[in-house]
Amino acid sequence: MKPVKSNPWQDHSTGTAPTLFRLRNFLYALTAILLLSSCQSFQAPEFKKVDNIRLGKLGKKAPSIMADVWYYNPNKTG
């Protein structure tokens, strides 16, 4: 007679995975459902104006210009 190999990940009384592993799979599924259901349509921000344009560092490689940009974001952010 050959010895029967025991599977440590299987509950031998019912033939199913132990409760801990079923709970983990349930949590994965719940997380995926919550992430997918929280997706909403994205609306583009509306440009309003540019203020306070100024020169930053002047150099040969990378001169910089700084400005304050005003826009309205119609999306919920919090």
N, C-alpha and C positions, 0 to 999 in steps of 0.2 A: 504494500500500500504506500502511495506517495504522501508525504506530509502536505497539508493544506497551508498555503501561505496566507498569513493574516494581513489584512489591510488596516493600518492604524487609523485611516481616515473614514472608515465605515463603521457604523453602529451595527453590530452583528445581530442584535435582537430584532431590528426592524428593516435592516438592509438599506437604510438611508444615511445621509451625512449627519453628523452630530449637530446639535442645536447651534453651536457657536458658528459653524460654517454656513448654516442656513441664515442666521442673523446677519452675517457679513454680506452675503449675496443680496439680502433684502435691503441693507443699507446702501449698497452700490446702486441698486435699482431705484431706490428712493432719491438718492442724490442726483442721478441722471434725470429723473422726472422733474425734480425741482429746478435744475439748471435749464432744461429745455423749455419749461413752462414760463420761466422768467424772461425769456427773450421777447422783446417787443420790436415794433418797427422803429428804425432810427431815422430821425429827421435831421437834416443838415443845419448847422448853426447859421444864423443870419448876421452878416457883416453890417456894422453900424458906422464906424468912423476910425480914422487914424489920427492920433494926437502926439505931440511932443517928439517930433522926428529930430534926431541928433546923431552926430558922428561919434563913433567910438574910437578905437585905436586905428591909426592909419599905418599901414605897412605894405611892403611889396607883395607878400604872400597872401595875406588875408585881412583886408580892411573890413571894418564892421560898422554897420548902421543900426541904431537902436530906435525903437518907436513903441508907443502904447497903442494897442489895437483893441477896439471896443466891439463886442459882438453879443448877440442874444442866443442862448442855448435853450430851445424849447423842450429838450429831453429831460426826464427826471434824472437827477444825479445822486440821489440819496435815499 
